[in-house]
């Protein structure tokens, strides 16, 4: 087996850390996107409900 240089170990560690942070960031972004879409849909539903109530009860 060849001699492993300390620079190779450091580069591997930085690459691994980068990969872990990317996975964490992507999962966080997807989770926030789902919550945001739910809030938008809920707000739109409430607006539609108010318009319909105004239309029917006027």
C-alpha positions in Angstrom: 0.0 0.0 0.0 1.3 3.4 -0.9 2.0 6.0 1.7 -1.0 8.2 2.4 -0.2 11.9 2.5 -1.7 14.1 5.2 -3.1 16.4 2.5 -5.1 13.5 1.0 -6.7 12.9 4.4 -7.5 16.5 4.9 -8.9 16.8 1.4 -11.0 13.7 2.0 -12.3 15.1 5.3 -13.3 18.4 3.8 -15.0 16.6 0.9 -17.0 14.5 3.3 -17.9 17.5 5.4 -19.0 19.3 2.3 -21.2 16.4 1.2 -22.8 16.1 4.7 -23.6 19.8 4.8 -25.1 19.7 1.2 -27.4 16.9 2.2 -28.4 18.8 5.3 -29.0 22.0 3.4 -31.1 20.3 0.7 -33.3 18.5 3.2 -33.8 21.7 5.1 -34.7 23.6 2.0 -37.2 20.9 0.9 -38.8 20.8 4.3 -39.3 24.6 4.3 -40.7 24.5 0.8 -43.3 22.0 1.9 -44.4 24.1 4.9 -44.5 27.2 2.8 -46.7 25.6 0.2 -49.0 24.4 2.9 -49.3 27.9 4.3 -50.0 29.4 0.9 -52.7 26.8 0.2 -54.2 27.4 3.6 -54.3 31.2 3.0 -55.8 30.7 -0.4 -58.4 28.4 1.1 -59.3 30.9 3.7 -59.6 33.7 1.1 -61.9 31.5 -1.1 -64.0 30.6 1.9 -64.4 34.3 2.8 -65.4 35.3 -0.8 -67.9 32.5 -0.9 -69.4 33.4 2.4 -69.7 37.0 1.3 -71.3 35.9 -2.0 -73.8 33.6 -0.4 -74.7 35.6 2.7 -75.0 39.0 1.0 
